[in-house]
Amino acid sequence: MEKIVVDYSQVHLQENISLHEEEINNIASQKKDFFKNVPASLLVALIMLVLVACYFLQNDFKNFKYYHYILFISLVVALYAFFYALIWLIYQYFLRNWKKDIENGKNQLTSIVTSRHKTENDEYIMTFAGRNKHEKIRLPAEREDYHRYEAGTKVVVTYLKYSKVILSIHKLDT
């Protein structure tokens, strides 16, 4: 792997550019759609978990008393509440980031792609040179953008700082 030489005088970062109405509406639709299928999906997963538990306990049901059933149902409700609370906490994290992005706007970076890598979860990460030697900006990219821009390509990237979302990316004509 060859080392990319970066001319830091060519790297420019514009911060706090106000968002367009379309971008604000996109964030609002993400907020609305986040919890859309959560209760049903969680319920289906717990029903499947209960069915597996019932399968393994099928021979022991004849020895169960009424308090065993109450305990079993209480455990299922507690698991549902626990996982729902976890998802709610994740939603609060994203909500805070979306709020910060709406308040602070977007950033536009004119930079060079210094490296790219694919994670084991099939996420595509692109690293851009920052304003100085020690600053690197890592953003998740779409698959098409990841394959389109090789390391060393000079690009203009518009992204949301807190949500780490690339809004647009295009090659800079030199």
MDAnalysis code that builds the backbone (N, CA, C; Angstrom):
import MDAnalysis as mda
import numpy as np

u = mda.Universe.empty(522, n_residues=174, atom_resindex=np.repeat(np.arange(174), 3), trajectory=True)
u.add_TopologyAttr("name", ["N", "CA", "C"] * 174)
u.add_TopologyAttr("resid", np.arange(1, 175))
u.add_TopologyAttr("resname", ["MET", "GLU", "LYS", "ILE", "VAL", "VAL", "ASP", "TYR", "SER", "GLN", "VAL", "HIS", "LEU", "GLN", "GLU", "ASN", "ILE", "SER", "LEU", "HIS", "GLU", "GLU", "GLU", "ILE", "ASN", "ASN", "ILE", "ALA", "SER", "GLN", "LYS", "LYS", "ASP", "PHE", "PHE", "LYS", "ASN", "VAL", "PRO", "ALA", "SER", "LEU", "LEU", "VAL", "ALA", "LEU", "ILE", "MET", "LEU", "VAL", "LEU", "VAL", "ALA", "CYS", "TYR", "PHE", "LEU", "GLN", "ASN", "ASP", "PHE", "LYS", "ASN", "PHE", "LYS", "TYR", "TYR", "HIS", "TYR", "ILE", "LEU", "PHE", "ILE", "SER", "LEU", "VAL", "VAL", "ALA", "LEU", "TYR", "ALA", "PHE", "PHE", "TYR", "ALA", "LEU", "ILE", "TRP", "LEU", "ILE", "TYR", "GLN", "TYR", "PHE", "LEU", "ARG", "ASN", "TRP", "LYS", "LYS", "ASP", "ILE", "GLU", "ASN", "GLY", "LYS", "ASN", "GLN", "LEU", "THR", "SER", "ILE", "VAL", "THR", "SER", "ARG", "HIS", "LYS", "THR", "GLU", "ASN", "ASP", "GLU", "TYR", "ILE", "MET", "THR", "PHE", "ALA", "GLY", "ARG", "ASN", "LYS", "HIS", "GLU", "LYS", "ILE", "ARG", "LEU", "PRO", "ALA", "GLU", "ARG", "GLU", "ASP", "TYR", "HIS", "ARG", "TYR", "GLU", "ALA", "GLY", "THR", "LYS", "VAL", "VAL", "VAL", "THR", "TYR", "LEU", "LYS", "TYR", "SER", "LYS", "VAL", "ILE", "LEU", "SER", "ILE", "HIS", "LYS", "LEU", "ASP", "THR"])
u.atoms.positions = np.array([
    [0.831, -1.172, 0.000],
    [0.000, 0.000, 0.000],
    [0.876, 1.235, 0.000],
    [0.667, 2.080, -0.985],
    [1.502, 3.269, -1.087],
    [0.977, 4.376, -0.190],
    [1.871, 5.216, 0.259],
    [1.495, 6.309, 1.158],
    [1.021, 7.492, 0.330],
    [-0.103, 8.037, 0.735],
    [-0.693, 9.174, 0.046],
    [-0.056, 10.448, 0.596],
    [0.486, 11.277, -0.295],
    [1.068, 12.546, 0.109],
    [-0.024, 13.604, 0.033],
    [-0.219, 14.302, 1.144],
    [-1.292, 15.285, 1.234],
    [-0.703, 16.683, 1.346],
    [-1.178, 17.575, 0.484],
    [-0.831, 18.989, 0.576],
    [-1.914, 19.660, 1.431],
    [-1.597, 19.924, 2.690],
    [-2.599, 20.421, 3.626],
    [-3.055, 21.842, 3.314],
    [-2.314, 22.549, 2.443],
    [-2.780, 23.873, 2.037],
    [-3.970, 23.767, 1.084],
    [-4.181, 22.592, 0.509],
    [-5.299, 22.362, -0.401],
    [-6.551, 21.847, 0.309],
    [-6.430, 21.540, 1.600],
    [-7.555, 21.009, 2.366],
    [-8.317, 22.182, 2.999],
    [-9.617, 22.239, 2.715],
    [-10.462, 23.314, 3.260],
    [-11.699, 22.699, 3.895],
    [-12.062, 23.227, 5.055],
    [-13.254, 22.767, 5.750],
    [-14.140, 23.963, 6.061],
    [-15.343, 23.939, 5.512],
    [-16.343, 24.953, 5.836],
    [-17.302, 24.316, 6.820],
    [-17.460, 24.947, 7.966],
    [-18.321, 24.396, 9.004],
    [-19.581, 25.236, 9.150],
    [-20.597, 24.627, 9.747],
    [-21.845, 25.301, 10.112],
    [-22.562, 25.929, 8.919],
    [-22.642, 25.207, 7.825],
    [-23.431, 25.633, 6.678],
    [-24.869, 25.245, 6.967],
    [-25.785, 26.185, 6.834],
    [-27.173, 25.893, 7.192],
    [-27.753, 24.833, 6.257],
    [-28.625, 24.019, 6.818],
    [-29.259, 22.938, 6.070],
    [-30.402, 23.473, 5.217],
    [-30.617, 22.836, 4.080],
    [-31.761, 23.165, 3.234],
    [-33.014, 22.520, 3.814],
    [-34.149, 22.980, 3.374],
    [-35.432, 22.456, 3.852],
    [-35.551, 20.952, 3.565],
    [-35.049, 20.519, 2.415],
    [-35.112, 19.100, 2.048],
    [-34.307, 18.237, 3.007],
    [-33.138, 18.717, 3.424],
    [-32.294, 17.966, 4.355],
    [-32.924, 17.905, 5.752],
    [-33.555, 18.994, 6.162],
    [-34.250, 18.996, 7.455],
    [-35.434, 18.035, 7.413],
    [-36.154, 18.013, 6.289],
    [-37.278, 17.075, 6.141],
    [-36.799, 15.626, 6.144],
    [-35.623, 15.372, 5.577],
    [-35.055, 14.021, 5.573],
    [-34.746, 13.573, 7.002],
    [-34.192, 14.468, 7.811],
    [-33.912, 14.135, 9.207],
    [-35.216, 13.891, 9.956],
    [-36.241, 14.719, 9.682],
    [-37.541, 14.545, 10.342],
    [-38.173, 13.207, 9.975],
    [-38.020, 12.776, 8.725],
    [-38.579, 11.474, 8.331],
    [-37.807, 10.330, 8.970],
    [-36.496, 10.493, 9.172],
    [-35.716, 9.477, 9.874],
    [-36.184, 9.358, 11.321],
    [-36.480, 10.489, 11.953],
    [-36.991, 10.466, 13.330],
    [-38.307, 9.710, 13.395],
    [-39.183, 9.996, 12.438],
    [-40.511, 9.397, 12.446],
    [-40.446, 7.896, 12.158],
    [-39.573, 7.487, 11.275],
    [-39.502, 6.090, 10.857],
    [-38.693, 5.211, 11.798],
    [-37.969, 5.793, 12.752],
    [-37.076, 5.013, 13.601],
    [-37.838, 3.977, 14.419],
    [-38.937, 4.372, 15.040],
    [-39.692, 3.482, 15.912],
    [-40.855, 2.806, 15.201],
    [-40.928, 2.919, 13.902],
    [-42.085, 2.439, 13.155],
    [-42.363, 0.948, 13.379],
    [-41.372, 0.102, 13.267],
    [-41.563, -1.344, 13.353],
    [-40.969, -1.975, 14.608],
    [-40.490, -1.164, 15.531],
    [-39.802, -1.697, 16.706],
    [-40.701, -2.566, 17.587],
    [-41.885, -2.104, 18.002],
    [-42.687, -2.949, 18.908],
    [-43.080, -4.291, 18.290],
    [-43.477, -4.279, 17.032],
    [-43.893, -5.535, 16.392],
    [-42.701, -6.476, 16.204],
    [-41.576, -5.949, 15.767],
    [-40.388, -6.792, 15.564],
    [-39.914, -7.388, 16.876],
    [-39.916, -6.576, 17.909],
    [-39.497, -7.064, 19.222],
    [-40.457, -8.118, 19.749],
    [-41.736, -7.918, 19.529],
    [-42.741, -8.894, 19.972],
    [-42.579, -10.219, 19.237],
    [-42.351, -10.180, 17.930],
    [-42.155, -11.405, 17.152],
    [-40.908, -12.149, 17.638],
    [-39.840, -11.427, 17.908],
    [-38.613, -12.064, 18.392],
    [-38.827, -12.720, 19.754],
    [-39.558, -12.046, 20.624],
    [-39.811, -12.630, 21.942],
    [-40.758, -13.823, 21.864],
    [-41.730, -13.782, 20.972],
    [-42.626, -14.940, 20.794],
    [-41.837, -16.145, 20.320],
    [-40.913, -15.912, 19.399],
    [-40.071, -17.024, 18.927],
    [-39.204, -17.557, 20.063],
    [-38.685, -16.661, 20.902],
    [-37.882, -17.080, 22.046],
    [-38.727, -17.880, 23.032],
    [-39.956, -17.472, 23.263],
    [-40.867, -18.188, 24.160],
    [-41.202, -19.567, 23.594],
    [-41.421, -19.641, 22.290],
    [-41.718, -20.942, 21.671],
    [-40.551, -21.908, 21.796],
    [-39.334, -21.406, 21.656],
    [-38.157, -22.262, 21.834],
    [-38.071, -22.726, 23.288],
    [-38.312, -21.817, 24.227],
    [-38.287, -22.201, 25.643],
    [-39.379, -23.222, 25.952],
    [-40.567, -23.025, 25.371],
    [-41.661, -23.991, 25.589],
    [-41.320, -25.362, 25.012],
    [-40.633, -25.376, 23.896],
    [-40.244, -26.650, 23.285],
    [-39.319, -27.427, 24.231],
    [-38.351, -26.726, 24.827],
    [-37.420, -27.399, 25.715],
    [-38.032, -27.756, 27.067],
    [-39.096, -27.072, 27.450],
    [-39.741, -27.339, 28.738],
    [-41.019, -28.165, 28.609],
    [-41.288, -28.703, 27.436],
    [-42.570, -29.372, 27.216],
    [-42.805, -30.557, 28.160],
    [-41.778, -31.234, 28.569],
    [-41.950, -32.366, 29.492],
    [-42.141, -31.913, 30.938],
    [-41.741, -30.697, 31.244],
    [-41.837, -30.198, 32.618],
    [-43.124, -29.438, 32.896],
    [-43.942, -29.187, 31.901],
    [-45.162, -28.409, 32.100],
    [-46.157, -29.103, 33.048],
    [-46.132, -30.409, 33.086],
    [-47.073, -31.110, 33.965],
    [-46.764, -30.873, 35.443],
    [-45.516, -30.505, 35.766],
    [-45.126, -30.234, 37.148],
    [-45.236, -28.752, 37.515],
    [-45.634, -27.923, 36.565],
    [-45.712, -26.473, 36.816],
    [-46.912, -26.133, 37.686],
    [-46.710, -25.213, 38.579],
    [-47.780, -24.640, 39.394],
    [-48.152, -23.291, 38.778],
    [-49.196, -22.664, 39.303],
    [-49.658, -21.401, 38.741],
    [-48.580, -20.316, 38.841],
    [-47.767, -20.325, 39.904],
    [-46.747, -19.292, 40.079],
    [-45.606, -19.447, 39.067],
    [-45.400, -20.655, 38.549],
    [-44.408, -20.828, 37.488],
    [-44.852, -20.093, 36.227],
    [-46.127, -20.190, 35.910],
    [-46.654, -19.502, 34.731],
    [-46.586, -17.987, 34.910],
    [-46.921, -17.524, 36.117],
    [-46.836, -16.083, 36.389],
    [-45.391, -15.606, 36.278],
    [-44.466, -16.395, 36.803],
    [-43.047, -16.061, 36.713],
    [-42.573, -16.037, 35.259],
    [-43.009, -17.011, 34.475],
    [-42.632, -17.106, 33.062],
    [-43.146, -15.893, 32.279],
    [-44.399, -15.525, 32.501],
    [-44.984, -14.377, 31.806],
    [-44.311, -13.086, 32.271],
    [-44.004, -12.987, 33.543],
    [-43.311, -11.809, 34.065],
    [-41.922, -11.667, 33.450],
    [-41.247, -12.782, 33.264],
    [-39.928, -12.770, 32.640],
    [-40.012, -12.286, 31.199],
    [-41.015, -12.730, 30.466],
    [-41.189, -12.300, 29.076],
    [-41.479, -10.796, 29.015],
    [-42.343, -10.320, 29.891],
    [-42.657, -8.881, 29.926],
    [-41.414, -8.075, 30.310],
    [-40.633, -8.574, 31.251],
    [-39.414, -7.884, 31.661],
    [-38.402, -7.834, 30.517],
    [-38.280, -8.922, 29.773],
    [-37.373, -8.929, 28.619],
    [-37.834, -7.934, 27.559],
    [-39.144, -7.902, 27.317],
    [-39.687, -6.944, 26.341],
    [-39.380, -5.514, 26.781],
    [-39.599, -5.215, 28.048],
    [-39.337, -3.872, 28.562],
    [-37.849, -3.534, 28.496],
    [-36.996, -4.503, 28.804],
    [-35.551, -4.278, 28.764],
    [-35.084, -3.949, 27.345],
    [-35.481, -4.760, 26.372],
    [-35.038, -4.522, 25.005],
    [-35.667, -3.260, 24.421],
    [-36.901, -2.973, 24.796],
    [-37.533, -1.742, 24.343],
    [-36.798, -0.530, 24.913],
    [-36.372, -0.609, 26.162],
    [-35.615, 0.480, 26.786],
    [-34.263, 0.663, 26.098],
    [-33.605, -0.434, 25.737],
    [-32.338, -0.325, 25.011],
    [-32.532, 0.390, 23.678],
    [-33.566, 0.010, 22.959],
    [-33.835, 0.647, 21.671],
    [-34.196, 2.112, 21.874],
    [-34.930, 2.417, 22.932],
    [-35.278, 3.800, 23.225],
    [-34.031, 4.631, 23.530],
    [-33.059, 4.061, 24.262],
    [-31.809, 4.767, 24.541],
    [-31.017, 5.031, 23.264],
    [-31.003, 4.071, 22.364],
    [-30.333, 4.267, 21.073],
    [-31.025, 5.375, 20.294],
    [-32.339, 5.392, 20.333],
    [-33.106, 6.444, 19.670],
    [-32.773, 7.813, 20.259],
    [-32.628, 7.900, 21.568],
    [-32.280, 9.173, 22.207],
    [-30.898, 9.653, 21.760],
    [-29.967, 8.715, 21.575],
    [-28.633, 9.064, 21.081],
    [-28.731, 9.660, 19.677],
    [-29.470, 8.984, 18.782],
    [-29.630, 9.503, 17.431],
    [-30.388, 10.822, 17.433],
    [-31.382, 10.954, 18.290],
    [-32.174, 12.181, 18.386],
    [-31.288, 13.358, 18.788],
    [-30.395, 13.133, 19.749],
    [-29.471, 14.187, 20.165],
    [-28.547, 14.594, 19.016],
    [-28.050, 13.603, 18.265],
    [-27.181, 13.917, 17.132],
    [-27.937, 14.666, 16.039],
    [-29.180, 14.262, 15.761],
    [-29.974, 14.958, 14.749],
    [-30.241, 16.398, 15.174],
    [-30.511, 16.605, 16.456],
    [-30.763, 17.957, 16.955],
    [-29.514, 18.823, 16.796],
    [-28.350, 18.282, 17.147],
    [-27.097, 19.020, 16.985],
    [-26.841, 19.345, 15.518],
    [-27.137, 18.379, 14.628],
    [-26.922, 18.614, 13.200],
    [-27.843, 19.704, 12.665],
    [-29.083, 19.756, 13.127],
    [-30.006, 20.798, 12.681],
    [-29.540, 22.157, 13.198],
    [-29.071, 22.210, 14.442],
    [-28.603, 23.470, 15.018],
    [-27.311, 23.959, 14.377],
    [-26.361, 23.050, 14.163],
    [-25.040, 23.448, 13.677],
    [-24.880, 23.394, 12.170],
    [-25.765, 22.718, 11.484],
    [-25.672, 22.645, 10.031],
    [-24.711, 21.562, 9.574],
    [-24.346, 21.674, 8.324],
    [-23.486, 20.659, 7.709],
    [-22.087, 21.221, 7.482],
    [-21.166, 20.338, 7.198],
    [-19.790, 20.714, 6.890],
    [-19.479, 20.348, 5.446],
    [-18.625, 21.154, 4.834],
    [-18.173, 20.845, 3.475],
    [-16.653, 20.792, 3.506],
    [-16.132, 19.658, 3.119],
    [-14.700, 19.401, 3.190],
    [-14.145, 19.198, 1.791],
    [-13.147, 19.977, 1.437],
    [-12.388, 19.763, 0.202],
    [-11.097, 19.090, 0.636],
    [-10.945, 17.829, 0.257],
    [-9.839, 17.052, 0.802],
    [-9.448, 15.935, -0.153],
    [-8.617, 15.056, 0.357],
    [-8.129, 13.897, -0.388],
    [-8.517, 12.640, 0.381],
    [-8.961, 11.623, -0.339],
    [-9.247, 10.334, 0.283],
    [-7.909, 9.701, 0.621],
    [-7.627, 9.560, 1.920],
    [-6.336, 8.995, 2.318],
    [-6.381, 7.478, 2.426],
    [-7.526, 6.945, 2.819],
    [-7.647, 5.487, 2.879],
    [-9.112, 5.103, 2.859],
    [-9.353, 3.830, 2.560],
    [-10.704, 3.273, 2.555],
    [-10.599, 1.869, 3.105],
    [-11.621, 1.460, 3.817],
    [-11.645, 0.070, 4.264],
    [-13.076, -0.381, 4.455],
    [-13.225, -1.678, 4.390],
    [-14.529, -2.310, 4.559],
    [-14.491, -3.078, 5.869],
    [-15.493, -2.871, 6.713],
    [-15.535, -3.577, 7.988],
    [-16.125, -4.964, 7.786],
    [-16.059, -5.769, 8.824],
    [-16.591, -7.127, 8.720],
    [-18.110, -7.141, 8.664],
    [-18.758, -6.020, 8.983],
    [-20.217, -5.930, 8.884],
    [-20.659, -5.291, 7.576],
    [-19.804, -5.303, 6.582],
    [-20.061, -4.727, 5.267],
    [-20.379, -3.241, 5.325],
    [-19.697, -2.518, 6.185],
    [-19.775, -1.068, 6.198],
    [-18.547, -0.554, 5.457],
    [-18.759, 0.464, 4.665],
    [-17.677, 1.029, 3.878],
    [-17.264, 2.355, 4.510],
    [-16.005, 2.452, 4.937],
    [-15.504, 3.629, 5.634],
    [-14.444, 4.297, 4.757],
    [-14.601, 5.603, 4.582],
    [-13.611, 6.387, 3.848],
    [-12.976, 7.373, 4.822],
    [-11.657, 7.515, 4.732],
    [-10.925, 8.440, 5.585],
    [-10.412, 9.579, 4.725],
    [-10.684, 10.798, 5.182],
    [-10.277, 11.990, 4.458],
    [-9.234, 12.739, 5.283],
    [-8.329, 13.440, 4.602],
    [-7.325, 14.236, 5.293],
    [-7.998, 15.437, 5.935],
    [-7.598, 15.729, 7.159],
    [-8.123, 16.893, 7.865],
    [-7.283, 18.116, 7.578],
    [-7.478, 19.160, 8.375],
    [-6.787, 20.432, 8.142],
    [-5.315, 20.384, 8.508],
    [-4.927, 19.424, 9.342],
    [-3.511, 19.287, 9.672],
    [-3.130, 17.808, 9.636],
    [-1.877, 17.540, 9.884],
    [-1.348, 16.187, 9.731],
    [-2.014, 15.170, 10.659],
    [-2.431, 15.595, 11.826],
    [-2.970, 14.661, 12.823],
    [-4.490, 14.546, 12.787],
    [-5.145, 15.290, 11.936],
    [-6.604, 15.252, 11.872],
    [-7.043, 14.376, 10.702],
    [-7.902, 13.424, 11.005],
    [-8.470, 12.538, 9.991],
    [-9.973, 12.526, 10.186],
    [-10.700, 12.520, 9.105],
    [-12.155, 12.489, 9.174],
    [-12.608, 11.183, 8.550],
    [-13.202, 10.311, 9.373],
    [-13.681, 9.009, 8.911],
    [-15.203, 9.052, 8.827],
    [-15.706, 8.688, 7.653],
    [-17.150, 8.713, 7.441],
    [-17.594, 7.431, 6.756],
    [-18.736, 6.894, 7.154],
    [-19.282, 5.741, 6.429],
    [-19.803, 6.205, 5.073],
    [-19.525, 5.408, 4.056],
    [-19.898, 5.780, 2.692],
    [-20.803, 4.706, 2.085],
    [-21.512, 5.102, 1.066],
    [-22.299, 4.145, 0.295],
    [-21.344, 3.274, -0.513],
    [-21.801, 2.114, -0.874],
    [-20.961, 1.161, -1.609],
    [-20.483, 1.737, -2.941],
    [-21.378, 2.423, -3.646],
    [-21.024, 2.995, -4.945],
    [-19.939, 4.062, -4.807],
    [-20.075, 4.927, -3.779],
    [-19.070, 5.962, -3.556],
    [-17.739, 5.348, -3.143],
    [-17.801, 4.305, -2.341],
    [-16.591, 3.628, -1.886],
    [-15.796, 3.087, -3.074],
    [-16.490, 2.497, -4.029],
    [-15.800, 1.926, -5.183],
    [-15.449, 2.988, -6.234],
    [-16.140, 4.096, -6.232],
    [-15.908, 5.151, -7.227],
    [-14.651, 5.952, -6.925],
    [-14.359, 6.214, -5.647],
    [-13.258, 7.099, -5.272],
    [-12.139, 6.305, -4.617],
    [-11.049, 6.179, -5.325],
    [-9.872, 5.466, -4.828],
    [-9.096, 6.359, -3.867],
    [-8.187, 5.764, -3.113],
    [-7.313, 6.534, -2.229],
    [-6.453, 7.449, -3.083],
    [-6.321, 8.706, -2.661],
    [-5.553, 9.695, -3.409],
    [-6.418, 10.604, -4.263],
    [-7.715, 10.342, -4.350],
    [-8.624, 11.152, -5.150],
    [-8.990, 12.407, -4.379],
    [-8.949, 13.550, -5.054],
    [-9.333, 14.808, -4.440],
    [-10.842, 14.971, -4.598],
    [-11.540, 15.169, -3.478],
    [-13.001, 15.199, -3.492],
    [-13.525, 16.377, -2.668],
    [-14.800, 16.685, -2.900],
    [-15.544, 17.621, -2.065],
    [-16.655, 16.821, -1.403],
    [-16.646, 16.789, -0.071],
    [-17.597, 15.996, 0.696],
    [-18.450, 16.937, 1.545],
    [-19.764, 16.771, 1.448],
    [-20.681, 17.482, 2.327],
    [-21.263, 16.441, 3.268],
    [-21.134, 16.696, 4.578],
    [-21.554, 15.690, 5.547],
    [-22.116, 16.347, 6.801],
    [-22.879, 15.555, 7.540],
    [-23.385, 15.979, 8.847],
    [-22.358, 15.553, 9.887],
    [-21.917, 16.497, 10.681],
    [-20.812, 16.260, 11.609],
    [-21.151, 15.249, 12.697],
    [-22.314, 15.365, 13.332],
    [-22.625, 14.524, 14.480],
    [-23.241, 13.185, 14.079],
    [-24.038, 13.180, 13.026],
    [-24.653, 11.932, 12.573],
    [-23.697, 11.098, 11.735],
    [-22.611, 11.698, 11.288],
    [-21.624, 11.018, 10.443],
    [-22.279, 10.450, 9.182],
    [-22.996, 11.313, 8.467],
    [-23.686, 10.920, 7.243],
    [-23.164, 11.777, 6.099],
    [-22.747, 11.126, 5.023],
    [-22.321, 11.856, 3.833],
    [-23.564, 12.242, 3.049],
    [-23.755, 13.544, 2.861],
    [-24.878, 14.027, 2.080],
    [-24.565, 14.009, 0.586],
    [-23.349, 14.438, 0.244],
    [-22.925, 14.395, -1.166],
    [-21.410, 14.299, -1.222],
    [-20.954, 13.685, -2.273],
    [-19.511, 13.570, -2.505],
    [-19.304, 13.585, -4.011],
    [-18.322, 14.373, -4.443],
    [-17.987, 14.368, -5.863],
    [-16.514, 14.707, -6.038],
    [-15.983, 14.233, -7.144],
    [-14.563, 14.409, -7.445],
    [-14.312, 15.863, -7.816],
    [-13.218, 16.389, -7.341],
    [-12.845, 17.764, -7.623],
    [-12.006, 17.770, -8.882],
    [-12.425, 18.590, -9.824],
    [-11.668, 18.704, -11.077],
    [-10.422, 19.528, -10.816],
    [-9.273, 18.953, -11.188],
    [-8.013, 19.658, -10.959],
    [-7.395, 20.109, -12.233],
])
